């Protein structure tokens, strides 16, 4: 049996951590803000890869995909990215499934708004198939890099918290990887700190990362 199976209390919670599902009923206010901000352009441009990825994220968070294989995501401890379970338990699915777990409505708003902004900027430029391939490759690579860095203890060498015993959830690393690419292609998504835009284009994304991201994830990003 793998290290993360049947042992839900083994791993601590890191950035983007939580139970992997939304508690309480009703429509979250953040979803209304998202619809007002991005829905008209999404319906106009129809970036299909962005809509598919975002739809799975949102559907899983709201509990609308609790059937068939998607029931797997209901068990946070089996789906999140836990480096020991990947390396020693050979639970390789965690490199991918952890992307679709969101810890809160706030995490949902950040992830989906970031995905929408990048998708609206990049997908029409490169095409749906190419953008879907970019999402898939960055998704798998981010999980692999994060796991290997934690195994090697590299974050500790820089005085950062190591995520070895954490259980990462969310598409945060993928979305950050896309941000410098989007800006380099002429995208208009601004990097901000405390609501103020930063000058510097793609380079500003790295400044935003260092200031806003928990330390143990900065190096993996």
N, C-alpha and C positions, 0 to 999 in steps of 0.2 A: 504493500500500500504506500502511496506517495506521502510525502511529508505534510502536505496540506489537506489531505483527504480524511474526513472524519475527525479533524483536530481544529475546530474553528477558533479556539482560543490561543493558538500557538503564536500567531503573528501579530505584532503591534500595528498601530495605525500611523501612517505617514501622511504626506500631502495628498489631498484628494481622497482621504480615507473616510469610511463610514460604513453603514450597513448595506450600501449598494442599492438601496431602494428608497422610495419616497414614503414618508409616514404622513398619514392624514389624507383627507379627501379634498375635493374641490380643485379648481384650476389655480395653480400658483400665479401670483401677481407678476412674477418674473416672466412667465410665458406670455402674458398679455403684452408686456413691454417688448419682448422679442418679436411678436407678431406685428406690432405697430411699427417697429423699426426696420424689419427686414422682409416681411411677407410680401409686400407689393413688388419689390425688385426680384425676389425669388420666383414669384409667379410669372413675372415678365420674362426673365432670362432663362429660367428652368435649368439650373446647373444640376444635372441628374445625379452625379456622383456625390455632390455635396448634400443634396436632398436625401439620398439613400443613407449615407453615413449619419447625418443628423437625425433622420427618422428612427434609426435603430437606437441611437443614444437616448432620444426623447421617449420613444416607446418603452424602452427598458426602464427608464427612470420613473415613468408614470405607472408602471405595472401593466401595460397593455399587451406585452409580448410574453405572457406567462403561459405558453403552450408549446408542445413539441420540444425540439432541441433548445428553445429559448428559456425553458425552465431552468437550465443550467445556471443562468445568470442570477437566479433568485438566491443561490447559495454564494454569498460574498466570499467566504473563506476558500471556496474551490475555484473561483474565477479571477480573483485579484492577482497581481504580479508579485509573487513571493520568490525571491532569488533562490533560497535553499530548496524549495519544492521543484523549481525548474531544473537545477543542476543535479540534485541528488535523488529527487523523486521522479525525474523525467516527465514532469507535468508540463510539457511544452506548450500546451494550449494556453497557458497563462500569459505567454508572450503576446497573445492576441486578445484574449477575452477581457483582460483588465482594462482595455481601452474603453469598453462600453459600460463601465460602472461609474456612476456619479454619486457623490456623497451628500449633496444637499441641493436645494433649489437655487442657491447662490452659485454653486459649482456648475449647475445646469446652465444658468444664464451666461456665465463667463464662457463656458466651452462652446455653446451653440452660437453665441454672438460672434466669437472669434472664428468659428468654422464658417459661418455665413459670410463674414467680411472677406475672408481669404478665398472662399469658393467663388463668390461673386467677382472677385478681382482676377483670380488665376484660371479658373476652369474655362471661361470663354476664350482665354488667350491660348491655352495649350490643348484644349479639346477634352471631352469627357473621358475617353479611354486613357489618355496620357495622365490626366489628373487622378483618375482612380488608381492607376499604377503607382503614382507618386505617393498617394495615401497608403497603399498597401506596403510599399517598400519602407517608407519612413516608420510605419507602425511596427513592422517586424524588427527593423534595425534599432529603433529606440528601446524596445524591450530587451534585445540582446545586449546592447551596449550598457544599459542600466544594470543588468544582471551581472555581466562580467566585471564592471567597475566595482560593484558591491562585493563580489567574491574576492577580488584582488585587494580590497580595502583601500582603494585609491582615494575616496573622499576623506578618509582619516588622515592621509598624508598632508592634506590641505587644512586640517583642523575642522573638517565638516563632519556632520553626523552621518554615519554609514547607514544605508537603508537595508542592510542585510536581513535584519529581523522585522522589517516593515512589510507592508502589503500594499503596493501601489495600485491606485485606481484612477482611471480617467485618461483622456486623450491629450493631456497637457504637453507631453514631450513632443508629440506629433505636431500639435498646433504651433509650438515654438519653432520647430524645425521649418515649418512652412512660412513663418513670418519673414525672416530675412530673404527667402526666395521671392515671396510676393513683393516685397519692397524693391528688390533688385530688378524685378520685371516691370517696375513702374507702378505698382499698386499704391493706393492712397491711404492704407491703414496706418494711422499714426501710432507711434510708441508714446505712452503717456505715463507720468508719475504724478500722483495726486491730482489727476485730471488735466495736467498741463502737458501739451505736446512737446516732444523732444526733437531737436534738430539732428540731422545726421543720417537720415534715411535708414538703410539696412543696419548700419553700425549702432544706431540708437536702440535696436532690439536687444542687443547684448547688455546695454546699460540698464534697460528696463528689467531684464532677467535677473541681474545681480541684485537689484534693489528690491524687487517684488517677490522673488521665488525663495521658498525655504532653502536653507543652505545645503541640506543633504541631497537636493535634487539639482542644484545649479550645475554641478560638474557633469552629471548625466545629460542634462539638457544640452 
